[in-house]
Amino acid sequence: MGGADAVIFTGGIGENRRRVRGRICEGLAWAGLKLDEGRNEQMAGREGQISTDDSKLNAWVIPPMKSC
């Protein structure tokens, strides 16, 4: 496939557990993922990028869509 463009965290743990996201991102440093700690701290229940702007592999928090 030629690699990956991004890692997406969603659902209960991925959306709300900054420490879990941090550990996963640390493990992906070899792939060029650089975590922005400040952004990671702010992303609880919100959508946004948590990797640094110069990261080769991006990381995002995207809450799941709520059903009606």
N, C-alpha and C positions, 0 to 999 in steps of 0.2 A: 504494500500500500504506500510505501514511501515515507512513513512517519505519521506523526499526529500534529494537529494544529493547536489543540486545546484539551484541557482536562476540565470536566464539568462536575461540580458538586451540587446535588439536589436531594430532595427528600429529607426526612427527619435528621439523620446524623450529618449528612453532607451540607445541609442548609444551616444547621444550628450549632455544630461542634467545631469551633475554631481550632482547638488543639489537635483534633483528628485530622482536619484539613492540613494543618501545619506539618504533622508527621508524614502524611502522604506526600506533600510537596517536597519535603526534605529528601525523601526517597527517590524523587524524580529529578533531583539536581543534575544527575548524569545526562539527562535528556535536555538540559538547558532551562529547566523551570526555576525561576527565581521568585520566591514568595515576598510580597510586600506585607510585612507584619502589621503595619497600621491599617491597611485595607482589610486584611484578614480579620482584625479585631472588630471592624465596623460592620461586617457582613453577617448579621444574624437576622434571618427572615427577609433579607433584602437581596436584590439582584445587583451584581457588579463584578468587576475584575479584581482578583486578589494577587495576581502576579505583577511584577514590576513592568514598567513600560518597555524595558530593553530585554525582557525575558524571551528566549527563543521558543519556549513552549508556554502558552498562556494558560491561566487557570481562572475559572469563573465560578461564582455561586449563582445558581438560577433556581429560585423556588418553583415547585411544581404548580401548574395551573389548578385552581380550585374549581371543583365541579359545582354546578348550580343546584 
